[in-house]
Amino acid sequence: MGVLDVNGQNDQIRVKNTSQMMGMFLSELSIEVSRLTQQLDEDPTQFENVENRVHELFNRGAGLFLSGILAEVMQTEKHKQRGDNVRNDYAIPLRSGQDRKIRISLGSGFSCDATTRYCQPATSSHDKSDSIPGIDVELSLFGFSAGNAPRLVSKVVRGAALCQSLEQARKELQRDGIHVSQEEQRGIVYQFGRELLTVRERLMEQFERGEMTAGNEFAGKTVSIQIDGGRTRTRSDIKPIDPVENFAKTQSEATGRDSLGRSKETKRKGTYDTEWKEPKLFKIYVHDDDGRVDQKFEERIDGSFGDANQIERLLAMRMYQLGVHRAESITFNSDGAKWIWDRIDSILTRAKVPSTVLIFKILDVYHAAENLNKGIKALGKCPAKAIPADANAPSTLPAPVTHQEVLSFSKLRSELRDGLWRQVVDQLESASKQSSKNVDYDSKEVSRVIEYLRKHGQAGHMDYPKYSMLGLPLGSGPIESVVRRVVNLRMKGNGLFWKLDNAECMLAIRSSIVSDRWDEDHARVNMEMLKNRKLAFPKPKKKRSALSDAEQRSAQTQ
């Protein structure tokens, strides 16, 4: 049975129960009371500092109290039996286990030593990279991961995902009394990211084997599914530059690539390649009778840097998990990307959607109008009708227009929204035949737009009056917002480069947070890791546990 040891004033103290820990905390607190009272009495402007110190003290108090609860629970026979059940139900046979001492950190930043039972695999594997690791059958029951409590993991991971950088997130943690190094922070964030991706991959495999229980969350609802892509700049591993071979060479000469600004002459030890990657995202949500997002129901946002096959697998699994196959109707609303439209029927088949469910496929009206505008501009400009010159006109007036567009965009856009796509196509074709001598005429672009509108019109994707009467969403604003919130605000920016594995982790984490599914996903990860701790992605190196403000100060005085 597991035991805990906490740092006292002079040495470590074995934790017995909550009463012992609360007595210890009250003793420490009484020492601070007079000092804090005197500090505030002498200078009332110090209230914020006093408040911060009180917060720090009670963080430690919360840690001591939780340590007492953990110690009491771990001494019960029920907890020992639960540990045995974890060992027996694990993915591979495990040894009976032996005591192992590990430093654990709680959500307040408080740390202590835990001696718990760690069970190794019954048989060792020569290929360590492909082997299933053992498990701490006691701490894992509480949701600990690499010695970190679930609340600490949640705070570190959410902070890294929501702040603009890891450094900013780390500073915010410090203000909350949690001190982690950059390496520790990265370890926690990407460890959880890989666990999240591993659980997601297991769910897809479970769904494809026919073992997933169908959900009911969206059953009987009017569901909308929107798909789109973003852009993130990725980088390769550092490629070292040989200092001997490239002696006296500039940065440009050493790398064989043009360098701008001061980097032309700066000597560097390495370089790396960069490439733009497209993360594909989708949003599944319930819409109301006006085609707007129904706020009474939670949405599901997810995505991947993988190919179209991966996003199809992922979307089908999420649809089945939410019970979309039991919905009243499903509306697909997207731009004209071919990879999306070509896969909708396959997605519906994968997700086991019956023919009784109404399916609507709508081309985003704003993308349709945007392409129409490109087609009109590609017709070029024809000479404007002659306008008699006014001899009395002031010289400040602008010069008369010499050329004008062939067709009116506002007029054709209105016709397009009215479902008159054939008239629009006919007018573009007629104008194209008469525009060969126009300024800036682009026949290829005009032909592309005409074919674009005709293809979607014939497929029934632009029957906007009908869809409007049915209360269906006509635009893809929701998924455009998702791309902005999930990708652009954190994963796209000047000088921002991501390793692809890390980008995949951050995409999954931010998708879970933005769709308000964090608690659900975090709980599922903890439950899945109880069964098998093998990750589908390379596991990061283990990092040192976090320390609170109070413990850092205590360590400095010892």
C-alpha positions as CSV (number, residue, x, y, z in Angstrom):
1,M,0.0,0.0,0.0
2,G,1.2,3.5,-0.9
3,V,2.7,6.0,1.5
4,L,3.4,9.7,1.3
5,D,6.1,11.9,2.8
6,V,5.9,15.7,2.9
7,N,8.6,18.3,3.7
8,G,8.4,19.6,7.3
9,Q,10.3,22.5,8.8
10,N,13.4,20.3,9.5
11,D,12.8,16.9,7.9
12,Q,10.3,14.8,6.0
13,I,7.1,13.7,7.8
14,R,5.2,10.5,7.0
15,V,1.6,11.3,6.2
16,K,-1.0,9.4,8.3
17,N,-4.3,11.2,7.9
18,T,-6.0,14.6,7.1
19,S,-6.1,15.7,10.8
20,Q,-2.3,15.4,11.0
21,M,-1.9,17.5,7.9
22,M,-4.4,20.2,8.9
23,G,-2.7,20.5,12.2
24,M,0.6,20.9,10.5
25,F,-0.9,23.6,8.2
26,L,-2.5,25.5,11.0
27,S,0.8,25.5,12.9
28,E,2.6,27.0,9.9
29,L,-0.2,29.5,9.3
30,S,-0.1,30.8,12.9
31,I,3.5,31.8,12.4
32,E,2.5,34.0,9.4
33,V,-0.5,35.7,10.9
34,S,1.2,38.3,13.0
35,R,3.8,39.1,10.3
36,L,1.2,39.6,7.6
37,T,-1.0,41.7,9.9
38,Q,2.0,43.9,10.8
39,Q,3.0,44.3,7.2
40,L,-0.5,45.5,6.2
41,D,-0.8,47.7,9.2
42,E,2.4,49.5,8.4
43,D,1.6,50.0,4.7
44,P,-2.0,49.4,3.4
45,T,-0.7,49.6,-0.2
46,Q,0.9,46.2,0.5
47,F,-2.5,44.4,0.4
48,E,-1.9,42.8,-3.0
49,N,1.4,41.3,-1.8
50,V,-0.2,40.1,1.4
51,E,-3.1,38.6,-0.6
52,N,-0.5,36.8,-2.9
53,R,1.3,35.4,0.2
54,V,-2.0,34.2,1.7
55,H,-2.8,32.5,-1.7
56,E,0.6,30.9,-1.6
57,L,0.1,29.6,2.0
58,F,-3.3,28.2,1.2
59,N,-1.9,26.5,-1.9
60,R,0.4,24.6,0.4
61,G,-2.5,24.0,2.8
62,A,-4.5,22.5,0.0
63,G,-1.6,20.3,-0.9
64,L,-1.2,19.1,2.7
65,F,-4.9,18.4,3.0
66,L,-5.0,16.4,-0.3
67,S,-1.9,14.5,0.8
68,G,-3.8,13.5,4.0
69,I,-6.8,12.3,1.9
70,L,-4.6,10.4,-0.5
71,A,-2.7,8.7,2.3
72,E,-5.9,7.6,4.0
73,V,-7.4,6.2,0.8
74,M,-4.2,4.4,-0.2
75,Q,-4.2,2.5,3.1
76,T,-7.6,1.0,2.6
77,E,-8.2,-2.6,1.5
78,K,-10.6,-1.3,-1.2
79,H,-7.8,0.7,-2.8
80,K,-5.5,-2.3,-2.8
81,Q,-8.2,-4.3,-4.5
82,R,-8.7,-1.6,-7.2
83,G,-5.0,-1.7,-7.8
84,D,-5.1,-5.4,-8.3
85,N,-8.0,-5.0,-10.8
86,V,-6.0,-2.5,-12.8
87,R,-3.1,-4.9,-13.0
88,N,-5.4,-7.8,-14.0
89,D,-7.2,-5.8,-16.6
90,Y,-4.1,-4.3,-18.2
91,A,-3.3,-4.8,-21.9
92,I,-0.5,-7.2,-21.1
93,P,0.4,-9.5,-18.2
94,L,2.2,-7.6,-15.4
95,R,4.3,-8.6,-12.5
96,S,3.0,-8.4,-9.0
97,G,4.8,-5.1,-8.6
98,Q,7.3,-3.5,-6.2
99,D,7.4,-0.2,-4.3
100,R,8.9,2.7,-6.1
101,K,9.6,6.2,-4.8
102,I,8.4,9.1,-7.0
103,R,8.0,12.8,-6.6
104,I,4.4,13.8,-7.3
105,S,3.0,17.3,-7.9
106,L,-0.6,18.5,-7.2
107,G,-2.7,21.1,-8.9
108,S,-1.6,23.8,-6.4
109,G,2.0,23.2,-7.2
110,F,2.6,21.4,-3.9
111,S,4.9,18.4,-4.2
112,C,5.7,15.4,-2.0
113,D,7.3,12.0,-2.2
114,A,5.1,9.0,-2.8
115,T,6.1,5.3,-2.4
116,T,3.7,3.3,-4.5
117,R,3.4,0.0,-6.3
118,Y,4.7,0.0,-9.9
119,C,4.0,-3.2,-12.0
120,Q,6.4,-4.0,-14.8
121,P,5.5,-6.1,-17.8
122,A,5.8,-9.8,-17.0
123,T,8.1,-10.4,-20.0
124,S,10.7,-8.0,-21.3
125,S,10.8,-6.9,-25.0
126,H,14.1,-6.3,-26.9
127,D,12.3,-3.6,-29.0
128,K,11.7,-1.0,-26.3
129,S,10.1,1.5,-28.8
130,D,7.3,-1.0,-29.6
131,S,6.8,-2.4,-26.1
132,I,3.9,-1.6,-23.7
133,P,5.2,0.0,-20.6
134,G,4.2,-0.9,-17.0
135,I,2.0,1.1,-14.8
136,D,1.8,2.6,-11.3
137,V,-1.4,0.8,-10.2
138,E,-2.0,3.1,-7.3
139,L,-1.4,6.6,-8.7
140,S,-2.9,5.9,-12.0
141,L,-6.3,5.3,-10.3
142,F,-6.2,9.0,-9.3
143,G,-5.4,10.1,-12.8
144,F,-1.7,10.9,-12.3
145,S,0.5,11.0,-15.3
146,A,4.3,10.9,-14.9
147,G,3.9,12.0,-11.3
148,N,1.6,14.9,-12.1
149,A,-1.9,15.2,-10.8
150,P,-4.7,15.6,-13.3
151,R,-5.5,19.2,-12.2
152,L,-1.8,20.2,-12.6
153,V,-1.8,18.6,-16.1
154,S,-5.0,20.5,-16.9
155,K,-3.6,23.8,-15.8
156,V,-0.3,23.4,-17.6
157,V,-1.8,22.1,-20.8
158,R,-4.6,24.6,-21.0
159,G,-2.3,27.5,-20.2
160,A,0.1,26.5,-23.0
161,A,-2.8,26.1,-25.5
162,L,-4.6,29.3,-24.6
163,C,-1.6,31.7,-24.2
164,Q,0.3,33.0,-27.2
165,S,3.5,31.1,-26.3
166,L,4.9,28.6,-23.8
167,E,6.9,31.3,-22.1
168,Q,3.8,33.4,-21.5
169,A,1.9,30.4,-20.2
170,R,4.8,29.6,-17.8
171,K,4.8,33.1,-16.4
172,E,1.1,32.9,-15.8
173,L,1.6,29.6,-13.9
174,Q,4.3,31.3,-11.8
175,R,1.8,34.0,-10.8
176,D,-0.4,31.2,-9.6
177,G,2.3,29.7,-7.5
178,I,3.4,26.9,-9.9
179,H,7.0,26.9,-11.1
180,V,7.9,24.7,-14.0
181,S,10.9,24.9,-16.3
182,Q,10.5,25.1,-20.1
183,E,11.5,21.4,-20.3
184,E,9.0,20.3,-17.7
185,Q,6.3,22.4,-19.3
186,R,6.9,20.9,-22.7
187,G,7.0,17.4,-21.3
188,I,3.6,17.8,-19.6
189,V,2.0,19.5,-22.6
190,Y,3.2,17.1,-25.3
191,Q,2.9,14.0,-23.1
192,F,-0.8,14.8,-22.7
193,G,-1.1,15.7,-26.4
194,R,0.2,12.3,-27.4
195,E,-2.1,10.6,-24.9
196,L,-5.1,12.5,-26.4
197,L,-4.1,11.5,-29.9
198,T,-3.5,7.9,-28.8
199,V,-7.0,7.7,-27.3
200,R,-8.5,9.2,-30.4
201,E,-6.8,6.6,-32.6
202,R,-8.1,3.8,-30.3
203,L,-11.6,5.2,-30.7
204,M,-11.3,5.2,-34.5
205,E,-10.0,1.6,-34.4
206,Q,-12.8,0.6,-32.0
207,F,-15.4,2.2,-34.3
208,E,-14.0,0.5,-37.4
209,R,-14.1,-2.9,-35.7
210,G,-17.8,-2.3,-34.9
211,E,-17.2,-2.2,-31.2
212,M,-18.2,1.4,-30.4
213,T,-21.5,2.0,-28.7
214,A,-23.5,4.5,-30.8
215,G,-24.2,7.9,-29.1
216,N,-27.5,9.7,-28.7
217,E,-26.4,13.3,-28.0
218,F,-27.5,14.6,-31.5
219,A,-30.3,12.1,-32.1
220,G,-33.4,13.7,-33.6
221,K,-31.6,17.0,-34.1
222,T,-31.0,19.2,-37.1
223,V,-27.2,18.8,-37.5
224,S,-24.7,20.8,-39.5
225,I,-21.2,19.6,-40.5
226,Q,-18.7,22.0,-41.9
227,I,-15.2,21.2,-43.0
228,D,-12.3,23.5,-44.0
229,G,-8.5,23.8,-43.8
230,G,-6.1,26.3,-42.3
231,R,-2.3,27.0,-42.7
232,T,0.5,26.4,-40.3
233,R,4.2,26.7,-40.9
234,T,6.3,23.6,-39.9
235,R,10.0,23.1,-39.7
236,S,12.4,20.2,-39.9
237,D,15.0,19.2,-37.4
238,I,18.1,21.3,-37.1
239,K,20.7,20.5,-39.7
240,P,24.2,21.3,-38.4
241,I,26.5,23.4,-40.4
242,D,30.1,22.1,-40.5
243,P,32.3,24.9,-39.1
244,V,35.4,23.6,-40.8
245,E,33.9,23.0,-44.2
246,N,32.2,26.4,-44.1
247,F,35.0,28.4,-42.5
248,A,34.9,32.1,-43.6
249,K,31.6,31.6,-45.5
250,T,28.6,33.8,-45.0
251,Q,25.3,32.4,-43.9
252,S,24.0,32.5,-47.5
253,E,27.1,30.7,-48.8
254,A,27.0,28.1,-46.1
255,T,23.4,27.1,-46.6
256,G,23.1,27.7,-50.3
257,R,20.0,29.9,-49.8
258,D,19.5,33.6,-49.8
259,S,19.4,35.2,-46.4
260,L,17.9,38.6,-45.7
261,G,19.0,41.4,-43.3
262,R,21.6,40.8,-40.7
263,S,21.4,37.0,-41.1
264,K,23.4,37.5,-44.3
265,E,26.7,37.7,-42.4
266,T,25.7,36.0,-39.1
267,K,27.5,32.7,-38.5
268,R,25.0,30.0,-37.4
269,K,25.6,26.5,-36.1
270,G,22.6,25.0,-38.0
271,T,19.7,25.6,-40.3
272,Y,16.3,24.0,-40.9
273,D,13.7,23.7,-43.7
274,T,10.2,25.2,-43.4
275,E,7.0,24.2,-45.1
276,W,3.4,25.3,-45.0
277,K,1.1,22.5,-43.9
278,E,-2.7,22.5,-44.1
279,P,-4.5,21.3,-40.9
280,K,-8.0,20.0,-41.9
281,L,-10.7,20.8,-39.4
282,F,-14.4,20.1,-39.0
283,K,-17.2,21.3,-36.8
284,I,-20.3,19.2,-35.9
285,Y,-23.1,21.2,-34.3
286,V,-26.9,21.6,-34.0
287,H,-28.5,24.5,-35.8
288,D,-31.9,26.1,-35.0
289,D,-34.8,26.9,-37.3
290,D,-33.0,30.0,-38.6
291,G,-29.8,28.1,-39.5
292,R,-27.9,29.5,-36.6
293,V,-25.8,27.6,-34.1
294,D,-28.1,26.3,-31.3
295,Q,-26.2,27.3,-28.1
296,K,-28.1,24.7,-26.0
297,F,-26.0,21.9,-27.5
298,E,-22.2,21.5,-27.3
299,E,-20.3,21.4,-30.6
300,R,-17.5,19.0,-31.5
301,I,-14.5,20.4,-33.2
302,D,-11.6,18.2,-34.3
303,G,-9.0,18.0,-37.0
304,S,-5.7,16.7,-38.2
305,F,-2.6,17.4,-40.2
306,G,-3.1,14.0,-41.8
307,D,-4.4,13.4,-45.3
308,A,-8.1,13.4,-46.5
309,N,-8.4,9.7,-45.6
310,Q,-7.5,10.5,-42.0
311,I,-10.0,13.3,-41.7
312,E,-12.7,11.1,-43.2
313,R,-12.0,8.4,-40.6
314,L,-12.0,10.9,-37.8
315,L,-15.2,12.7,-38.9
316,A,-17.1,9.4,-39.4
317,M,-16.1,8.2,-35.9
318,R,-17.2,11.5,-34.2
319,M,-20.5,11.5,-36.1
320,Y,-21.3,8.0,-34.8
321,Q,-20.0,8.9,-31.3
322,L,-22.5,11.8,-31.2
323,G,-25.4,9.9,-32.7
324,V,-25.5,12.0,-35.9
325,H,-26.7,8.9,-37.8
326,R,-29.9,9.2,-35.7
327,A,-30.4,12.9,-36.5
328,E,-33.4,14.4,-38.3
329,S,-31.2,16.0,-40.9
330,I,-27.6,16.5,-41.7
331,T,-26.4,19.6,-43.6
332,F,-22.9,19.7,-45.2
333,N,-21.9,23.3,-45.8
334,S,-18.4,24.0,-47.3
335,D,-16.5,25.8,-49.9
336,G,-15.7,24.3,-53.3
337,A,-12.7,22.2,-52.3
338,K,-12.9,19.0,-54.3
339,W,-11.4,16.8,-51.6
340,I,-14.4,17.6,-49.3
341,W,-17.3,17.2,-51.8
342,D,-15.9,14.0,-53.2
343,R,-15.9,12.3,-49.8
344,I,-19.3,13.2,-48.3
345,D,-21.1,10.1,-49.6
346,S,-18.2,7.9,-48.3
347,I,-18.3,9.7,-44.9
348,L,-22.1,9.1,-44.6
349,T,-21.5,5.4,-45.4
350,R,-18.7,5.1,-42.8
351,A,-20.8,6.8,-40.2
352,K,-23.7,4.3,-40.8
353,V,-26.2,7.1,-41.7
354,P,-29.4,5.4,-43.0
355,S,-31.2,6.6,-46.1
356,T,-34.1,7.9,-43.9
357,V,-32.0,10.8,-42.6
358,L,-32.4,14.0,-44.8
359,I,-29.0,15.0,-46.3
360,F,-28.4,18.5,-47.6
361,K,-25.2,19.6,-49.4
362,I,-24.8,23.4,-49.7
363,L,-22.1,25.4,-51.3
364,D,-21.2,28.3,-49.0
365,V,-23.0,31.3,-50.5
366,Y,-20.1,33.6,-49.7
367,H,-17.5,31.4,-51.5
368,A,-19.9,31.2,-54.5
369,A,-20.1,35.0,-54.6
370,E,-16.3,35.3,-54.1
371,N,-15.7,33.0,-57.1
372,L,-18.3,34.9,-59.1
373,N,-16.5,38.2,-58.5
374,K,-13.2,36.6,-59.6
375,G,-14.9,35.5,-62.8
376,I,-16.2,39.0,-63.5
377,K,-12.8,40.5,-62.9
378,A,-11.3,37.9,-65.2
379,L,-13.5,39.2,-68.0
380,G,-11.3,42.3,-68.0
381,K,-12.5,45.8,-68.6
382,C,-14.1,47.2,-71.8
383,P,-13.9,50.9,-72.9
384,A,-16.4,53.0,-71.0
385,K,-19.1,54.9,-72.9
386,A,-18.0,58.3,-73.9
387,I,-18.9,61.1,-71.4
388,P,-19.1,64.7,-72.7
389,A,-16.4,66.8,-71.1
390,D,-17.5,69.7,-68.9
391,A,-15.4,72.8,-69.6
392,N,-16.5,74.4,-66.4
393,A,-15.7,71.5,-64.2
394,P,-13.1,72.2,-61.5
395,S,-9.6,70.7,-62.0
396,T,-9.9,68.8,-58.7
397,L,-12.4,66.3,-60.1
398,P,-11.1,62.8,-60.8
399,A,-10.3,61.9,-64.3
400,P,-13.2,60.4,-66.3
401,V,-13.4,56.6,-66.3
402,T,-12.0,55.1,-69.5
403,H,-12.8,51.4,-68.8
404,Q,-15.4,49.6,-66.8
405,E,-16.3,46.0,-65.9
406,V,-18.4,44.0,-68.3
407,L,-20.9,42.8,-65.8
408,S,-22.4,44.1,-62.5
409,F,-21.2,42.0,-59.6
410,S,-24.0,43.1,-57.3
411,K,-26.7,42.2,-59.8
412,L,-25.3,38.8,-60.5
413,R,-24.7,38.1,-56.8
414,S,-28.4,38.8,-56.1
415,E,-29.4,36.4,-58.9
416,L,-27.1,33.8,-57.5
417,R,-28.6,34.1,-54.0
418,D,-32.0,33.8,-55.6
419,G,-31.0,30.4,-57.0
420,L,-30.7,31.6,-60.6
421,W,-27.3,30.1,-61.2
422,R,-28.1,29.1,-64.8
423,Q,-28.8,32.8,-65.7
424,V,-25.5,33.8,-64.1
425,V,-23.6,31.1,-66.0
426,D,-25.2,32.1,-69.3
427,Q,-24.3,35.7,-68.8
428,L,-20.7,34.9,-67.9
429,E,-20.4,32.7,-71.1
430,S,-22.0,35.3,-73.3
431,A,-19.7,38.0,-71.9
432,S,-16.7,35.8,-72.2
433,K,-17.2,35.5,-76.0
434,Q,-17.2,39.2,-76.4
435,S,-14.3,40.0,-74.0
436,S,-11.3,38.6,-75.8
437,K,-10.0,42.1,-76.5
438,N,-10.7,43.5,-73.1
439,V,-7.9,44.8,-70.8
440,D,-6.7,42.1,-68.4
441,Y,-8.9,39.4,-69.9
442,D,-8.2,35.9,-68.5
443,S,-10.0,33.1,-70.4
444,K,-8.7,30.3,-68.1
445,E,-10.0,32.0,-65.0
446,V,-13.4,32.7,-66.6
447,S,-13.7,29.1,-67.7
448,R,-12.8,27.9,-64.2
449,V,-15.5,30.0,-62.6
450,I,-18.1,29.0,-65.1
451,E,-17.4,25.3,-64.6
452,Y,-17.3,25.8,-60.8
453,L,-20.8,27.4,-60.7
454,R,-22.2,24.9,-63.2
455,K,-20.9,21.9,-61.4
456,H,-22.3,23.0,-58.0
457,G,-25.5,24.2,-59.5
458,Q,-26.2,21.0,-61.3
459,A,-25.5,19.1,-58.1
460,G,-28.1,21.1,-56.3
461,H,-25.6,22.8,-54.0
462,M,-26.9,26.4,-54.8
463,D,-30.7,26.1,-54.3
464,Y,-30.4,28.9,-51.7
465,P,-34.2,30.0,-51.6
466,K,-35.2,26.4,-50.8
467,Y,-32.5,26.0,-48.2
468,S,-33.4,29.3,-46.6
469,M,-37.0,28.3,-46.3
470,L,-36.0,25.1,-44.6
471,G,-33.9,27.1,-42.1
472,L,-30.6,25.6,-43.1
473,P,-27.3,27.5,-42.8
474,L,-26.2,29.0,-46.1
475,G,-22.7,30.2,-45.1
476,S,-19.6,28.5,-43.6
477,G,-19.0,31.2,-41.0
478,P,-18.9,28.7,-38.1
479,I,-16.0,26.7,-39.6
480,E,-14.2,29.9,-40.6
481,S,-14.4,31.0,-37.0
482,V,-13.1,27.6,-35.9
483,V,-10.0,27.9,-38.2
484,R,-9.3,31.3,-36.7
485,R,-9.8,30.3,-33.1
486,V,-8.1,26.9,-33.2
487,V,-5.3,27.5,-35.7
488,N,-4.7,31.2,-36.5
489,L,-4.7,32.6,-32.9
490,R,-2.0,30.1,-31.7
491,M,-0.5,28.2,-34.5
492,K,0.0,30.7,-37.2
493,G,2.1,33.9,-37.1
494,N,5.2,35.7,-38.1
495,G,8.3,33.8,-37.0
496,L,6.2,30.9,-35.7
497,F,7.3,27.4,-36.8
498,W,6.1,24.0,-35.5
499,K,7.5,20.5,-35.5
500,L,4.7,18.5,-37.1
501,D,4.3,16.1,-34.2
502,N,4.0,19.0,-31.8
503,A,1.6,20.8,-34.1
504,E,-0.7,17.7,-34.2
505,C,-0.7,17.6,-30.4
506,M,-1.6,21.3,-30.1
507,L,-4.3,21.1,-32.8
508,A,-6.0,18.2,-30.9
509,I,-5.7,20.1,-27.5
510,R,-7.0,23.4,-28.8
511,S,-9.9,21.6,-30.7
512,S,-10.9,20.0,-27.4
513,I,-10.8,23.3,-25.5
514,V,-12.5,25.5,-28.1
515,S,-15.4,23.0,-28.4
516,D,-15.7,23.0,-24.6
517,R,-15.1,19.2,-24.5
518,W,-12.0,19.4,-22.3
519,D,-13.3,17.8,-19.2
520,E,-14.9,15.0,-21.2
521,D,-11.7,14.3,-23.2
522,H,-9.4,14.6,-20.2
523,A,-11.5,12.0,-18.2
524,R,-11.5,9.6,-21.2
525,V,-7.7,9.9,-21.5
526,N,-7.3,9.0,-17.8
527,M,-9.6,6.0,-18.1
528,E,-7.8,4.7,-21.3
529,M,-4.4,5.1,-19.8
530,L,-5.5,2.8,-17.0
531,K,-5.9,0.0,-19.6
532,N,-2.7,0.6,-21.7
533,R,-0.1,3.3,-21.4
534,K,1.5,2.7,-24.7
535,L,1.4,5.8,-26.9
536,A,0.7,5.8,-30.6
537,F,3.3,8.6,-30.9
538,P,6.8,8.8,-29.5
539,K,6.8,9.5,-25.8
540,P,8.7,12.6,-24.6
541,K,11.4,12.4,-22.0
542,K,10.3,12.4,-18.4
543,K,10.6,15.8,-16.7
544,R,11.1,17.0,-13.2
545,S,8.0,17.7,-11.1
546,A,6.7,21.2,-10.4
547,L,7.4,23.1,-7.2
548,S,5.2,25.7,-5.5
549,D,6.4,29.2,-4.4
550,A,6.4,28.1,-0.8
551,E,8.5,25.0,-1.5
552,Q,11.0,26.9,-3.6
553,R,11.5,29.4,-0.7
554,S,11.8,26.5,1.7
555,A,14.4,24.8,-0.5
556,Q,16.5,28.0,-0.8
557,T,16.7,28.3,3.0
558,Q,17.8,24.6,3.6
